[in-house]
Amino acid sequence: MSFKPGATLDPGQVRDIRGRRGTGLAVGGGGIGLILVLVDSTAQVLGLAGAFTRTRPDGADAISVSFQNAAFDALLEWFVTLEQSHGVSVESASFNGARDQGRVSGQVFLRRS
């Protein structure tokens, strides 16, 4: 399976990614498995997964993600994709400029409605 930058994932693609990664987490009924899969798979599509330093679930419908040296524009596109395509919104975020122009480090707290 290949993706182009800016692509969105349909539920079938999310299930396929989940199956390939062998997470064993349920996708269909929501819950913690779904938000982990959505966060991880959409970040991979946009080339952000390598910038993630920590992901920490908070209940069944929320997650905290820490990142370093991430492209700011890609982060914004990721937030829009999560909100518009998957119902995952940014509840809080903090950013610090990184050494390279256009890159940031920080943390974001996401919640799925």
Backbone as a ProteinNet text record, in pm:
[ID]
protein_1_A
[PRIMARY]
MSFKPGATLDPGQVRDIRGRRGTGLAVGGGGIGLILVLVDSTAQVLGLAGAFTRTRPDGADAISVSFQNAAFDALLEWFVTLEQSHGVSVESASFNGARDQGRVSGQVFLRRS
[TERTIARY]
85.1	0	90	63.8	141.2	47.5	99	20.3	97	24.5	84.9	64.7	157.8	138.8	4.2	-64.4	-194.8	-310.2	-279.8	-385.4	-458.1	-584	-658.2	-684.1	-707	-727.9	-874.7	-923.4	-1059.7	-1053.6	-1167.8	-1165.7	-1100.4	-1115	-1052.5	-900.6	-845.8	-701.4	-650.9	-725.6	-687	-682.5	-784	-785.1	-666.2	-634.5	-523	-391.2	-371.4	-250.2	-243.1	-354.7	-359.9	-320.4	-373.4	-341.9	-195.8	-138.3	1.5	95.1	55.6	141.5	126.7	22.1	7.2	-18.1	-91.8	-113.8	-210.8	-303.7	-403.6	-509.5	-512.7	-608.7	-731.2	-847.5	-972.2	-987.9	-1034.2	-1056.5	-1204.1	-1285.1	-1425	-1507.7	-1499.9	-1589.7	-1536.6	-1427.9	-1370.3	-1276.4	-1254.5	-1168.8	-1024.8	-942.3	-802.8	-728.4	-760.1	-693.4	-714.3	-833.2	-862.5	-782.6	-779.1	-706.3	-556.6	-502.3	-360.7	-334.1	-419.9	-404	-418.7	-519.5	-540.1	-422	-375.1	-262.7	-138	-107	13.3	7.2	-102	-109.1	-112.3	-185.9	-188.7	-53.9	14.2	147.4	245.9	236.7	325.3	301.9	175.9	142.3	207.5	209.6	262.5	409.8	475.4	617.6	652.9	559.3	581.8	621.6	595.8	614	755.5	855.3	993.1	1023.1	939.5	959.8	896.9	811.8	743.5	841.2	844.2	931.4	852.9	722.6	639.7	492.2	418.4	272.1	218	124.1	70.2	-81.3	-149.9	-296.7	-349.2	-464.1	-531.3	-678.1	-708.4	-843.2	-863.8	-989.3	-1022.4	-1025.1	-1036.6	-1056.6	-960.1	-847.7	-752.7	-610	-518.2	-378.1	-291.8	-178.1	-78.6	38.6	84.5	195.3	304.4	426.8	542.9	625.5	684.8	760.6	879.7	980.9	1099.7	1133.4	1171.3	1218.8	1120.6	993.4	889.6	865.5	835.2	801.2	667.4	668.5	548.8	433.6	460.8	355.2	293.1	375.5	323.2	237.2	276.4	194.4	56.9	53.9	-74.5	-161.3	-100.7	-175.2	-225.9	-146.4	-185.6	-306.9	-303.1	-416.3	-544	-534.8	-652.1	-704.2	-614.7	-655	-724.3	-666	-726.6	-865.9	-882.1	-1011.3	-1115.1	-1081.1	-1179.5	-1212.4	-1116.9	-1138.7	-1168.1	-1128.3	-1137.5	-1200.1	-1241	-1305.9	-1214.5	-1083.9	-986.4	-943.6	-967.4	-935.3	-823.8	-758.7	-652.6	-718.1	-692.5	-746.2	-647.5	-519.2	-415.8	-286.8	-202.4	-75.1	25.1	151.5	258.5	374.9	435.6	543.6	661.5	780.7	903.6	977.5	1035.7	1112.5	1232.2	1260.5	1378.4	1491.2	1606	1721.2	1692.7	1637.1	1611.6	1485	1490.8	1375.3	1257.8	1137.2	1017.1	994.6	1077	1064.6	1039.5	963.1	925.8	935.7	944.6	935.1	821.3	759.4	652.2	566	443.4	347.8	208.1	126.5	-13.2	-100.9	-216.9	-315.7	-435.2	-466.9	-572.2	-687	-810	-927.4	-1020	-1069.9	-1165.2	-1307.2	-1392.4	-1532.1	-1616.4
-116.2	0	122.9	219.3	342.7	461.8	569.7	690.3	809.2	909.3	1035	1136.5	1232.4	1336.1	1405	1428.2	1493.2	1396.2	1267.5	1167.9	1143.8	1104.7	1065.3	915.7	857	713.5	682.2	586.1	540.5	425.2	385.7	280.7	150.3	115.4	-5.9	2.4	118.9	136.3	131.3	190.1	186.4	41.8	-37.5	-178.6	-252.9	-221.5	-288.2	-254.6	-128.3	-87.8	-157.2	-159.6	-224.9	-371.2	-438.1	-579	-601.5	-516.6	-531.3	-507.5	-418.6	-385.4	-484.9	-567.5	-670.7	-616.9	-506.9	-447.5	-527.1	-596.5	-671	-581.3	-455.4	-362.2	-351.7	-349.8	-341.8	-205.8	-203.9	-79.6	-49.6	-149.3	-127.6	-53.4	-85.6	-27.9	93.9	151.7	266.7	218.8	300.3	263.4	301	259.4	300.5	254.1	136.9	88.2	179.1	232	316.8	446.4	513.5	641.1	619.9	512.3	482.3	458.4	381	351.6	478.5	560.1	683.8	778.9	797.6	888.2	838	711.2	654.4	652	603.4	587.9	722.1	819.3	949.9	1020.7	1003.1	1062.4	1001	870.9	806	859.4	877	927.8	1064.3	1146.7	1283.3	1295	1182.9	1183.3	1235	1226.2	1277.7	1171.9	1046.3	940.9	938.5	969.1	969	1078.3	1181.2	1291.9	1263	1161.2	1130.6	1066.7	1120.5	1065.5	986.9	1014.1	941.9	958.1	848.8	854.3	788.5	856.6	806.2	814.6	699.3	699.1	754.3	818.5	871.2	829.5	710.8	657.5	602.2	579.4	515.5	611.4	741.6	833.1	951	943	1054.1	1001	1086.6	1048.1	1173.6	1160.9	1267.5	1225.6	1316.3	1287.2	1392	1346.6	1435.1	1417	1524.5	1519.5	1614.5	1585.5	1670.3	1692.3	1815.4	1851.5	1811.2	1836.8	1805.2	1925.9	1900.1	2008.1	2069.3	2199.7	2267	2256.9	2277.2	2269.8	2130.3	2026.4	1889.2	1864.3	1921	1908.4	1970.6	2089.3	2155.2	2071.8	2017.6	1932	1806.8	1752.5	1634.4	1666.8	1783.1	1823.5	1835.5	1896.1	1913.4	1777.9	1688.7	1555.1	1478.4	1481.6	1410.9	1464.8	1596.1	1657.7	1631.7	1662.7	1655.8	1513.4	1424.7	1289.2	1185.7	1214.7	1111.7	1157.9	1283.2	1332.7	1341.6	1353.6	1368	1514.6	1580.9	1723.3	1750.4	1862.9	1907.9	1973.8	1918.7	1976.5	2076.8	2048.5	2143.5	2110.4	2212.5	2192.1	2295.5	2255.3	2349.8	2320.8	2427.9	2417.7	2504.5	2458.5	2536.9	2526.4	2636	2632.9	2540.4	2467.9	2380.9	2458.1	2397.6	2464.1	2501.4	2408	2430.7	2512.2	2605	2688.9	2602.5	2634.9	2562.8	2433.2	2408.3	2285.3	2320.5	2232.4	2256.6	2127.3	2144.9	2034.6	2070.6	1971.2	2001.5	1881.6	1912.6	1810	1852.8	1753.4	1779.2	1675.4	1720.1	1630.2	1624.4	1502.4	1480.1	1402.5	1435.5	1363.5	1333.6	1210.5	1169.4	1182.9	1250.8	1269.3	1150.5
0	0	0	-88.3	-88.9	-78.9	-23.2	-3.3	-55.8	-98.7	-140	-29	-13.5	87.2	69	178.4	174.9	156.8	137.1	119.2	250.1	240.3	359.6	352.5	466.3	474.5	492.6	415.2	439.2	539.9	598	700.4	654.6	528.8	478.2	482.3	448.4	453.9	597.8	689.5	830.5	878.5	843.2	882.5	823.1	696.7	631	701.3	734.6	805.1	939.5	1010.4	1140.8	1127	1025.5	1005.8	972.8	891.7	854.1	971.9	1060	1172.7	1285.6	1282.8	1383.5	1523.3	1533.8	1664.9	1748.8	1684.2	1758.4	1820.8	1783.7	1841.4	1753.3	1813.6	1738.1	1674.2	1550	1478.8	1469.1	1442.6	1409.1	1510.5	1639.2	1736.4	1807.7	1759.9	1828.2	1935.8	2034.6	2145.2	2122.5	2216.5	2217.1	2092.9	2042.1	1922.5	1804	1788.5	1674.3	1678.1	1790.9	1793.2	1771.8	1824.2	1800.2	1652.2	1588.5	1446	1363.2	1392.1	1315.8	1330.2	1451.3	1476.4	1405.2	1420.9	1361.7	1209.5	1154.5	1008.9	936.8	988.5	922.7	936.5	1048.5	1065.7	966.7	943.8	847.4	707.5	670.9	537.9	514.8	618.5	604.8	641.9	667.6	697.3	836	928.5	1064.3	1165.7	1136.4	1236.4	1293.5	1213.9	1260.9	1362.3	1365.8	1460.4	1596.1	1603.5	1729.2	1827.5	1947.2	2050.6	2154.2	2162.2	2259.2	2224.5	2233.9	2224.6	2350.6	2413.4	2540.1	2536.7	2524.8	2526.9	2659.5	2652.8	2771.5	2761.2	2808.7	2794.5	2654.7	2620.9	2493.7	2375.9	2400.5	2288.3	2285.3	2357.3	2359.3	2362.8	2316.6	2312	2318.7	2384.8	2390.3	2302.3	2218.3	2127.1	2147.3	2175.7	2184.2	2057.3	2010.2	1885.8	1892.4	1810.4	1800.6	1654.8	1623.7	1490.2	1380.2	1403.2	1304.7	1214.4	1089.4	996.1	1038.4	1066.1	1115.6	1015.5	886.9	785.8	780	794.3	794.2	917.8	1032.5	1153.3	1132.6	1073.7	1048.3	954.3	850	757.4	829.1	919.8	998.1	1084.9	1153.1	1236.9	1154.9	1038.3	951.7	905.2	864	818.9	931.1	1050.9	1164.1	1194.6	1192.4	1224.9	1116.2	993	884.8	841.6	844.8	794.1	901.8	1027.3	1129.6	1261.2	1270.2	1391.4	1512.1	1488.4	1596.2	1599.8	1712.2	1719.6	1819.8	1800.1	1889.8	2009.6	2126.7	2249	2308.3	2298.7	2340.5	2266.6	2252.9	2184.3	2233.8	2237.9	2269.1	2174.2	2125.4	2027.8	2070.5	2038.8	2052.2	1920.6	1878.2	1754.1	1765.9	1660.1	1654.7	1585	1576.6	1512.1	1367.7	1294.7	1152.5	1133.2	1040.1	1010.7	963.7	1014.4	974.9	1050.8	1151	1229.5	1374.8	1442.9	1581.9	1663.2	1792.7	1888.1	1982.3	2042.2	2135.5	2166.5	2204.4	2245	2202.8	2168.6	2132.2	2200.7	2244.2	2305.7	2212	2165.2	2065.6	2127.7	2084.2	2132.8	2015.3	2013.1	1908.8	1960.6	1880.8	1922.3	1886.3
[MASK]
+++++++++++++++++++++++++++++++++++++++++++++++++++++++++++++++++++++++++++++++++++++++++++++++++++++++++++++++++

